[in-house]
């Protein structure tokens, strides 16, 4: 085994690890917001979530009235709850298709 082929094997395994880490991050990023909003809806935490979002508002934007910030947070929670079920469904279907495609691609590579 030459040094060049050993280097290419190491580079390929590093790329595979990096690709897997990116897929895990994308999976968490696509599933976390819908699960968050569905849990808010399930446990009836809309008021507390809106208050928490208003408390996270940057202090530099203090010239915006508290009522307007509260209204924006309420709208975010309400529309987030409405969109969460669809987003979770589409994310689950999309990730299932991706995983099936990867499994079929790997099995096809082994057959060759």
Chimera marker file (.cmm) of the C-alpha trace (Angstrom):
<marker_set name="trace">
<marker id="1" x="0.000" y="0.000" z="0.000" r="1" g="1" b="0" radius="0.5"/>
<marker id="2" x="1.453" y="3.304" z="-1.028" r="1" g="1" b="0" radius="0.5"/>
<marker id="3" x="1.386" y="6.492" z="0.995" r="1" g="1" b="0" radius="0.5"/>
<marker id="4" x="-0.932" y="8.079" z="-1.576" r="1" g="1" b="0" radius="0.5"/>
<marker id="5" x="-3.553" y="5.328" z="-1.274" r="1" g="1" b="0" radius="0.5"/>
<marker id="6" x="-3.336" y="5.385" z="2.532" r="1" g="1" b="0" radius="0.5"/>
<marker id="7" x="-3.871" y="9.149" z="2.459" r="1" g="1" b="0" radius="0.5"/>
<marker id="8" x="-6.901" y="8.780" z="0.180" r="1" g="1" b="0" radius="0.5"/>
<marker id="9" x="-8.430" y="6.193" z="2.534" r="1" g="1" b="0" radius="0.5"/>
<marker id="10" x="-7.953" y="8.524" z="5.521" r="1" g="1" b="0" radius="0.5"/>
<marker id="11" x="-9.344" y="11.476" z="3.558" r="1" g="1" b="0" radius="0.5"/>
<marker id="12" x="-12.372" y="9.426" z="2.491" r="1" g="1" b="0" radius="0.5"/>
<marker id="13" x="-13.100" y="8.342" z="6.058" r="1" g="1" b="0" radius="0.5"/>
<marker id="14" x="-12.764" y="11.936" z="7.296" r="1" g="1" b="0" radius="0.5"/>
<marker id="15" x="-15.173" y="13.088" z="4.608" r="1" g="1" b="0" radius="0.5"/>
<marker id="16" x="-17.620" y="10.359" z="5.606" r="1" g="1" b="0" radius="0.5"/>
<marker id="17" x="-17.445" y="11.448" z="9.255" r="1" g="1" b="0" radius="0.5"/>
<marker id="18" x="-17.917" y="15.112" z="8.313" r="1" g="1" b="0" radius="0.5"/>
<marker id="19" x="-20.887" y="14.228" z="6.107" r="1" g="1" b="0" radius="0.5"/>
<marker id="20" x="-22.466" y="12.198" z="8.914" r="1" g="1" b="0" radius="0.5"/>
<marker id="21" x="-21.976" y="15.023" z="11.427" r="1" g="1" b="0" radius="0.5"/>
<marker id="22" x="-23.575" y="17.504" z="9.022" r="1" g="1" b="0" radius="0.5"/>
<marker id="23" x="-26.521" y="15.171" z="8.449" r="1" g="1" b="0" radius="0.5"/>
<marker id="24" x="-27.051" y="14.799" z="12.205" r="1" g="1" b="0" radius="0.5"/>
<marker id="25" x="-26.951" y="18.584" z="12.658" r="1" g="1" b="0" radius="0.5"/>
<marker id="26" x="-29.411" y="19.049" z="9.804" r="1" g="1" b="0" radius="0.5"/>
<marker id="27" x="-31.682" y="16.379" z="11.263" r="1" g="1" b="0" radius="0.5"/>
<marker id="28" x="-31.730" y="18.042" z="14.671" r="1" g="1" b="0" radius="0.5"/>
<marker id="29" x="-32.196" y="21.471" z="13.089" r="1" g="1" b="0" radius="0.5"/>
<marker id="30" x="-35.155" y="20.348" z="11.004" r="1" g="1" b="0" radius="0.5"/>
<marker id="31" x="-36.944" y="18.431" z="13.762" r="1" g="1" b="0" radius="0.5"/>
<marker id="32" x="-36.324" y="20.642" z="16.813" r="1" g="1" b="0" radius="0.5"/>
<marker id="33" x="-38.572" y="23.648" z="15.957" r="1" g="1" b="0" radius="0.5"/>
<marker id="34" x="-41.684" y="21.578" z="15.095" r="1" g="1" b="0" radius="0.5"/>
<marker id="35" x="-41.227" y="19.420" z="18.189" r="1" g="1" b="0" radius="0.5"/>
<marker id="36" x="-40.787" y="22.551" z="20.315" r="1" g="1" b="0" radius="0.5"/>
<marker id="37" x="-43.991" y="24.150" z="19.030" r="1" g="1" b="0" radius="0.5"/>
<marker id="38" x="-45.966" y="20.900" z="19.285" r="1" g="1" b="0" radius="0.5"/>
<marker id="39" x="-44.835" y="20.451" z="22.899" r="1" g="1" b="0" radius="0.5"/>
<marker id="40" x="-45.855" y="24.058" z="23.648" r="1" g="1" b="0" radius="0.5"/>
<marker id="41" x="-49.283" y="23.318" z="22.209" r="1" g="1" b="0" radius="0.5"/>
<marker id="42" x="-49.604" y="19.964" z="23.975" r="1" g="1" b="0" radius="0.5"/>
<marker id="43" x="-48.754" y="21.304" z="27.417" r="1" g="1" b="0" radius="0.5"/>
<marker id="44" x="-50.701" y="24.585" z="26.910" r="1" g="1" b="0" radius="0.5"/>
<marker id="45" x="-47.637" y="26.787" z="27.484" r="1" g="1" b="0" radius="0.5"/>
<marker id="46" x="-48.503" y="29.489" z="24.958" r="1" g="1" b="0" radius="0.5"/>
<marker id="47" x="-48.591" y="32.354" z="27.477" r="1" g="1" b="0" radius="0.5"/>
<marker id="48" x="-45.339" y="31.368" z="29.175" r="1" g="1" b="0" radius="0.5"/>
<marker id="49" x="-43.612" y="30.849" z="25.814" r="1" g="1" b="0" radius="0.5"/>
<marker id="50" x="-44.711" y="34.286" z="24.597" r="1" g="1" b="0" radius="0.5"/>
<marker id="51" x="-43.460" y="35.894" z="27.806" r="1" g="1" b="0" radius="0.5"/>
<marker id="52" x="-40.145" y="34.055" z="27.452" r="1" g="1" b="0" radius="0.5"/>
<marker id="53" x="-39.773" y="35.208" z="23.840" r="1" g="1" b="0" radius="0.5"/>
<marker id="54" x="-40.462" y="38.814" z="24.861" r="1" g="1" b="0" radius="0.5"/>
<marker id="55" x="-37.846" y="38.512" z="27.615" r="1" g="1" b="0" radius="0.5"/>
<marker id="56" x="-35.303" y="37.344" z="25.000" r="1" g="1" b="0" radius="0.5"/>
<marker id="57" x="-35.917" y="40.469" z="22.901" r="1" g="1" b="0" radius="0.5"/>
<marker id="58" x="-32.681" y="42.453" z="22.439" r="1" g="1" b="0" radius="0.5"/>
<marker id="59" x="-32.359" y="45.391" z="24.807" r="1" g="1" b="0" radius="0.5"/>
<marker id="60" x="-31.108" y="47.588" z="21.975" r="1" g="1" b="0" radius="0.5"/>
<marker id="61" x="-34.580" y="47.461" z="20.433" r="1" g="1" b="0" radius="0.5"/>
<marker id="62" x="-36.244" y="48.838" z="23.556" r="1" g="1" b="0" radius="0.5"/>
<marker id="63" x="-37.949" y="51.609" z="21.613" r="1" g="1" b="0" radius="0.5"/>
<marker id="64" x="-40.542" y="49.083" z="20.439" r="1" g="1" b="0" radius="0.5"/>
<marker id="65" x="-43.539" y="49.094" z="22.747" r="1" g="1" b="0" radius="0.5"/>
<marker id="66" x="-44.036" y="46.118" z="25.048" r="1" g="1" b="0" radius="0.5"/>
<marker id="67" x="-47.498" y="45.495" z="23.599" r="1" g="1" b="0" radius="0.5"/>
<marker id="68" x="-46.062" y="45.255" z="20.077" r="1" g="1" b="0" radius="0.5"/>
<marker id="69" x="-43.354" y="42.854" z="21.203" r="1" g="1" b="0" radius="0.5"/>
<marker id="70" x="-45.942" y="40.747" z="23.020" r="1" g="1" b="0" radius="0.5"/>
<marker id="71" x="-48.200" y="40.725" z="19.957" r="1" g="1" b="0" radius="0.5"/>
<marker id="72" x="-45.302" y="39.600" z="17.737" r="1" g="1" b="0" radius="0.5"/>
<marker id="73" x="-44.399" y="36.830" z="20.192" r="1" g="1" b="0" radius="0.5"/>
<marker id="74" x="-48.032" y="35.684" z="20.381" r="1" g="1" b="0" radius="0.5"/>
<marker id="75" x="-48.226" y="35.549" z="16.588" r="1" g="1" b="0" radius="0.5"/>
<marker id="76" x="-44.957" y="33.583" z="16.414" r="1" g="1" b="0" radius="0.5"/>
<marker id="77" x="-46.239" y="31.013" z="18.893" r="1" g="1" b="0" radius="0.5"/>
<marker id="78" x="-49.649" y="30.741" z="17.206" r="1" g="1" b="0" radius="0.5"/>
<marker id="79" x="-48.318" y="30.387" z="13.664" r="1" g="1" b="0" radius="0.5"/>
<marker id="80" x="-45.546" y="28.098" z="14.902" r="1" g="1" b="0" radius="0.5"/>
<marker id="81" x="-48.136" y="25.767" z="16.377" r="1" g="1" b="0" radius="0.5"/>
<marker id="82" x="-50.136" y="25.786" z="13.145" r="1" g="1" b="0" radius="0.5"/>
<marker id="83" x="-47.117" y="25.022" z="11.003" r="1" g="1" b="0" radius="0.5"/>
<marker id="84" x="-45.465" y="22.530" z="13.360" r="1" g="1" b="0" radius="0.5"/>
<marker id="85" x="-47.507" y="19.462" z="12.441" r="1" g="1" b="0" radius="0.5"/>
<marker id="86" x="-46.991" y="19.958" z="8.714" r="1" g="1" b="0" radius="0.5"/>
<marker id="87" x="-43.308" y="20.749" z="9.153" r="1" g="1" b="0" radius="0.5"/>
<marker id="88" x="-42.783" y="17.648" z="11.282" r="1" g="1" b="0" radius="0.5"/>
<marker id="89" x="-44.591" y="15.482" z="8.740" r="1" g="1" b="0" radius="0.5"/>
<marker id="90" x="-42.623" y="16.833" z="5.794" r="1" g="1" b="0" radius="0.5"/>
<marker id="91" x="-39.330" y="16.594" z="7.699" r="1" g="1" b="0" radius="0.5"/>
<marker id="92" x="-40.027" y="12.985" z="8.698" r="1" g="1" b="0" radius="0.5"/>
<marker id="93" x="-40.941" y="12.022" z="5.133" r="1" g="1" b="0" radius="0.5"/>
<marker id="94" x="-37.930" y="13.840" z="3.704" r="1" g="1" b="0" radius="0.5"/>
<marker id="95" x="-35.473" y="12.273" z="6.139" r="1" g="1" b="0" radius="0.5"/>
<marker id="96" x="-36.992" y="8.827" z="5.572" r="1" g="1" b="0" radius="0.5"/>
<marker id="97" x="-36.514" y="9.203" z="1.833" r="1" g="1" b="0" radius="0.5"/>
<marker id="98" x="-32.939" y="10.388" z="2.336" r="1" g="1" b="0" radius="0.5"/>
<marker id="99" x="-32.068" y="7.465" z="4.616" r="1" g="1" b="0" radius="0.5"/>
<marker id="100" x="-33.668" y="4.950" z="2.256" r="1" g="1" b="0" radius="0.5"/>
<marker id="101" x="-31.802" y="6.481" z="-0.674" r="1" g="1" b="0" radius="0.5"/>
<marker id="102" x="-28.512" y="6.251" z="1.213" r="1" g="1" b="0" radius="0.5"/>
<marker id="103" x="-29.158" y="2.612" z="2.157" r="1" g="1" b="0" radius="0.5"/>
<marker id="104" x="-30.053" y="1.692" z="-1.414" r="1" g="1" b="0" radius="0.5"/>
<marker id="105" x="-27.026" y="3.567" z="-2.728" r="1" g="1" b="0" radius="0.5"/>
<marker id="106" x="-24.736" y="1.700" z="-0.333" r="1" g="1" b="0" radius="0.5"/>
<marker id="107" x="-26.234" y="-1.677" z="-1.164" r="1" g="1" b="0" radius="0.5"/>
<marker id="108" x="-25.848" y="-0.902" z="-4.872" r="1" g="1" b="0" radius="0.5"/>
<marker id="109" x="-22.198" y="-0.015" z="-4.342" r="1" g="1" b="0" radius="0.5"/>
<marker id="110" x="-21.584" y="-3.345" z="-2.571" r="1" g="1" b="0" radius="0.5"/>
<marker id="111" x="-23.196" y="-5.306" z="-5.402" r="1" g="1" b="0" radius="0.5"/>
<marker id="112" x="-20.842" y="-3.844" z="-8.015" r="1" g="1" b="0" radius="0.5"/>
<link id1="1" id2="2" r="1" g="1" b="0" radius="0.2"/>
<link id1="2" id2="3" r="1" g="1" b="0" radius="0.2"/>
<link id1="3" id2="4" r="1" g="1" b="0" radius="0.2"/>
<link id1="4" id2="5" r="1" g="1" b="0" radius="0.2"/>
<link id1="5" id2="6" r="1" g="1" b="0" radius="0.2"/>
<link id1="6" id2="7" r="1" g="1" b="0" radius="0.2"/>
<link id1="7" id2="8" r="1" g="1" b="0" radius="0.2"/>
<link id1="8" id2="9" r="1" g="1" b="0" radius="0.2"/>
<link id1="9" id2="10" r="1" g="1" b="0" radius="0.2"/>
<link id1="10" id2="11" r="1" g="1" b="0" radius="0.2"/>
<link id1="11" id2="12" r="1" g="1" b="0" radius="0.2"/>
<link id1="12" id2="13" r="1" g="1" b="0" radius="0.2"/>
<link id1="13" id2="14" r="1" g="1" b="0" radius="0.2"/>
<link id1="14" id2="15" r="1" g="1" b="0" radius="0.2"/>
<link id1="15" id2="16" r="1" g="1" b="0" radius="0.2"/>
<link id1="16" id2="17" r="1" g="1" b="0" radius="0.2"/>
<link id1="17" id2="18" r="1" g="1" b="0" radius="0.2"/>
<link id1="18" id2="19" r="1" g="1" b="0" radius="0.2"/>
<link id1="19" id2="20" r="1" g="1" b="0" radius="0.2"/>
<link id1="20" id2="21" r="1" g="1" b="0" radius="0.2"/>
<link id1="21" id2="22" r="1" g="1" b="0" radius="0.2"/>
<link id1="22" id2="23" r="1" g="1" b="0" radius="0.2"/>
<link id1="23" id2="24" r="1" g="1" b="0" radius="0.2"/>
<link id1="24" id2="25" r="1" g="1" b="0" radius="0.2"/>
<link id1="25" id2="26" r="1" g="1" b="0" radius="0.2"/>
<link id1="26" id2="27" r="1" g="1" b="0" radius="0.2"/>
<link id1="27" id2="28" r="1" g="1" b="0" radius="0.2"/>
<link id1="28" id2="29" r="1" g="1" b="0" radius="0.2"/>
<link id1="29" id2="30" r="1" g="1" b="0" radius="0.2"/>
<link id1="30" id2="31" r="1" g="1" b="0" radius="0.2"/>
<link id1="31" id2="32" r="1" g="1" b="0" radius="0.2"/>
<link id1="32" id2="33" r="1" g="1" b="0" radius="0.2"/>
<link id1="33" id2="34" r="1" g="1" b="0" radius="0.2"/>
<link id1="34" id2="35" r="1" g="1" b="0" radius="0.2"/>
<link id1="35" id2="36" r="1" g="1" b="0" radius="0.2"/>
<link id1="36" id2="37" r="1" g="1" b="0" radius="0.2"/>
<link id1="37" id2="38" r="1" g="1" b="0" radius="0.2"/>
<link id1="38" id2="39" r="1" g="1" b="0" radius="0.2"/>
<link id1="39" id2="40" r="1" g="1" b="0" radius="0.2"/>
<link id1="40" id2="41" r="1" g="1" b="0" radius="0.2"/>
<link id1="41" id2="42" r="1" g="1" b="0" radius="0.2"/>
<link id1="42" id2="43" r="1" g="1" b="0" radius="0.2"/>
<link id1="43" id2="44" r="1" g="1" b="0" radius="0.2"/>
<link id1="44" id2="45" r="1" g="1" b="0" radius="0.2"/>
<link id1="45" id2="46" r="1" g="1" b="0" radius="0.2"/>
<link id1="46" id2="47" r="1" g="1" b="0" radius="0.2"/>
<link id1="47" id2="48" r="1" g="1" b="0" radius="0.2"/>
<link id1="48" id2="49" r="1" g="1" b="0" radius="0.2"/>
<link id1="49" id2="50" r="1" g="1" b="0" radius="0.2"/>
<link id1="50" id2="51" r="1" g="1" b="0" radius="0.2"/>
<link id1="51" id2="52" r="1" g="1" b="0" radius="0.2"/>
<link id1="52" id2="53" r="1" g="1" b="0" radius="0.2"/>
<link id1="53" id2="54" r="1" g="1" b="0" radius="0.2"/>
<link id1="54" id2="55" r="1" g="1" b="0" radius="0.2"/>
<link id1="55" id2="56" r="1" g="1" b="0" radius="0.2"/>
<link id1="56" id2="57" r="1" g="1" b="0" radius="0.2"/>
<link id1="57" id2="58" r="1" g="1" b="0" radius="0.2"/>
<link id1="58" id2="59" r="1" g="1" b="0" radius="0.2"/>
<link id1="59" id2="60" r="1" g="1" b="0" radius="0.2"/>
<link id1="60" id2="61" r="1" g="1" b="0" radius="0.2"/>
<link id1="61" id2="62" r="1" g="1" b="0" radius="0.2"/>
<link id1="62" id2="63" r="1" g="1" b="0" radius="0.2"/>
<link id1="63" id2="64" r="1" g="1" b="0" radius="0.2"/>
<link id1="64" id2="65" r="1" g="1" b="0" radius="0.2"/>
<link id1="65" id2="66" r="1" g="1" b="0" radius="0.2"/>
<link id1="66" id2="67" r="1" g="1" b="0" radius="0.2"/>
<link id1="67" id2="68" r="1" g="1" b="0" radius="0.2"/>
<link id1="68" id2="69" r="1" g="1" b="0" radius="0.2"/>
<link id1="69" id2="70" r="1" g="1" b="0" radius="0.2"/>
<link id1="70" id2="71" r="1" g="1" b="0" radius="0.2"/>
<link id1="71" id2="72" r="1" g="1" b="0" radius="0.2"/>
<link id1="72" id2="73" r="1" g="1" b="0" radius="0.2"/>
<link id1="73" id2="74" r="1" g="1" b="0" radius="0.2"/>
<link id1="74" id2="75" r="1" g="1" b="0" radius="0.2"/>
<link id1="75" id2="76" r="1" g="1" b="0" radius="0.2"/>
<link id1="76" id2="77" r="1" g="1" b="0" radius="0.2"/>
<link id1="77" id2="78" r="1" g="1" b="0" radius="0.2"/>
<link id1="78" id2="79" r="1" g="1" b="0" radius="0.2"/>
<link id1="79" id2="80" r="1" g="1" b="0" radius="0.2"/>
<link id1="80" id2="81" r="1" g="1" b="0" radius="0.2"/>
<link id1="81" id2="82" r="1" g="1" b="0" radius="0.2"/>
<link id1="82" id2="83" r="1" g="1" b="0" radius="0.2"/>
<link id1="83" id2="84" r="1" g="1" b="0" radius="0.2"/>
<link id1="84" id2="85" r="1" g="1" b="0" radius="0.2"/>
<link id1="85" id2="86" r="1" g="1" b="0" radius="0.2"/>
<link id1="86" id2="87" r="1" g="1" b="0" radius="0.2"/>
<link id1="87" id2="88" r="1" g="1" b="0" radius="0.2"/>
<link id1="88" id2="89" r="1" g="1" b="0" radius="0.2"/>
<link id1="89" id2="90" r="1" g="1" b="0" radius="0.2"/>
<link id1="90" id2="91" r="1" g="1" b="0" radius="0.2"/>
<link id1="91" id2="92" r="1" g="1" b="0" radius="0.2"/>
<link id1="92" id2="93" r="1" g="1" b="0" radius="0.2"/>
<link id1="93" id2="94" r="1" g="1" b="0" radius="0.2"/>
<link id1="94" id2="95" r="1" g="1" b="0" radius="0.2"/>
<link id1="95" id2="96" r="1" g="1" b="0" radius="0.2"/>
<link id1="96" id2="97" r="1" g="1" b="0" radius="0.2"/>
<link id1="97" id2="98" r="1" g="1" b="0" radius="0.2"/>
<link id1="98" id2="99" r="1" g="1" b="0" radius="0.2"/>
<link id1="99" id2="100" r="1" g="1" b="0" radius="0.2"/>
<link id1="100" id2="101" r="1" g="1" b="0" radius="0.2"/>
<link id1="101" id2="102" r="1" g="1" b="0" radius="0.2"/>
<link id1="102" id2="103" r="1" g="1" b="0" radius="0.2"/>
<link id1="103" id2="104" r="1" g="1" b="0" radius="0.2"/>
<link id1="104" id2="105" r="1" g="1" b="0" radius="0.2"/>
<link id1="105" id2="106" r="1" g="1" b="0" radius="0.2"/>
<link id1="106" id2="107" r="1" g="1" b="0" radius="0.2"/>
<link id1="107" id2="108" r="1" g="1" b="0" radius="0.2"/>
<link id1="108" id2="109" r="1" g="1" b="0" radius="0.2"/>
<link id1="109" id2="110" r="1" g="1" b="0" radius="0.2"/>
<link id1="110" id2="111" r="1" g="1" b="0" radius="0.2"/>
<link id1="111" id2="112" r="1" g="1" b="0" radius="0.2"/>
</marker_set>
